[in-house]
Amino acid sequence: MPTTLSSNLVYFKVSPVDVATALASGIAVTCLVSLSPSMTANVAEKATMHCGTLKTVGSPSISISGNGVVAGDLTATEASLLAIQGYLQNRTLLYFALTNAVSGTISANEVVYMTGQGYFSTASGNITADEIAEFDFEFAVDGAVDLSP
């Protein structure tokens, strides 16, 4: 029977140095409520008279979006809305690691693993009266990703 992975064991970390640093000691986007990695590719289709319908797949577009609670008193290895806004404003190229931690019989990086580089492309706050302040972000991956731990 398959073993499920709790979402609180999935981490999104970034580093301006390299992927190895993101994996080992990266800055974690903290207090996440949701995290949505997405890969999409266009499929071009052309009907021909003698060869049937031919299809080709374009390069994938990859992004990671999320939602979290705005937090303060962060450590040097945690990021919230303000840090993400700084990365976006400064157009900082970041290396990232999207991974899972060990959970019972599930090994580290067995279920969730993606590394690469990219940029934060969206950072917005959701601040409503008598509510906990939240933020949304999108990270646009630049180039190919590694899916093999």
N, C-alpha and C positions, 0 to 999 in steps of 0.2 A: 504494500500500500504506500502511495506517495506521502512524503512528509512535507508539511507546509512550512513556510518561513514567515515569521512575524515581521511586520513592516518596521518595527522599531530596531531591527538589526540591519537595515539598509542605510548606507551612508553615501553622501555626495560631498567629495572633498576636492579642493582646488589648490594649485600652487603656481606661482610665477616662474618656478625653477625648472621642473621637469616632471614626467609622469611618476618616476620612482619616488620623488619627494611627495607628490600628491598621495601616493599609496601609503608611504611610511609615516608621514607627519604632516599631511595636508591640512588646510584650513577647512573645517567642516561647516557647511551651511547648517545652522543650528535651529532647534525648535521647529522642525518641519512638521507640517500637518499632512501634506501630500507631496508626492514626487512622481512625475510622469515622463519617463524617457520615451521618445518617439522616433521611429525611422519610417520614412515614406519615400517612394520612388514613383515617378511617372512611367506609365507603360504606353508606348506609342504603338499604334496599330494601323496597318495599311492593307486594304483589300487589293488583291491582284487578280488578273484575269486567269492566270494559269497555275499559280503557286498557292492559291488559297489566301488566307489572311495571315500576314507576317506580323510578329510582335518583337519589340525590343524594349529593354528596361533601362531607364536612365539611372544616373548616379543617385544614391540615396541622399536625402536631406535628413539630417539628424539633429534633434534638439532635446533638451531636458528642461522641463518646466516644473515649477513647484509653488507651494504655498506654505508659509510658516508664520509663527508668532514673533513679532518684533521683540527682541530681547536686549537687555543691557548687562553690565557687569560680566562681559565676555572675556574668555582667556585668549591668549595669542593664537590658539588653534581653532577658534570659532568665529563665524561670520554671520551677521544678520543684515537687515536692510541697508544700513549706512555703508557697510563695507562693500556690498554688492553695487550700490549706487556709485561708490568711488571707483570700483573696477570698470564700470560701464562708462563713467565720465572720462576716465583716463585711457579708455580703449585698451585695457590691459589684456594681452594674450595670456591665457591661463591654461595650464595642463590640468586635467581632471581625472578622477577615479570614482566610478559608481560601483560600489561593492556591497557584499553582504558579510556579516560576521558569522562566527561559528554558532550553531544552534542545534544542540543534541547531536543527531547523526549527520547533520548538514555541515559540510566543511566550509571554511572561509572561501568566498568567491565561487562557490559551486552553483548558485542559483542566479546571482546578479553579478555581472562583471562587464564593465565597459570602461576603457581608458582612451584618452586622446587629448585634443587641444581645441580651444575655442574662446568665445567671448560671451559675457553677459550682454544680452540684447534688450532686455526689459527688466525694470525694477520699479515696482509701484507699491505704495503703501495703501492700506485699507484701514482708515482710522475713523471709527464711528462712536458717537456718544454712548457711554456706559457699556462699551464692549472692549474686549482685549484687542489691542492693535495688531494687525496682521500685515503681511506683505506677499506679493506674487513676484515671481521672476521667471525669465526664460534664458537659457544658456544655448547659444547657437554653436554647434560643433563645426570646426573648420577642418575639412579633410576626412580621411579614413579613421575608423576606430579599431581598437584591438578588443576582440571579444573572447580571447583565450587567456585565462589566468596563467 
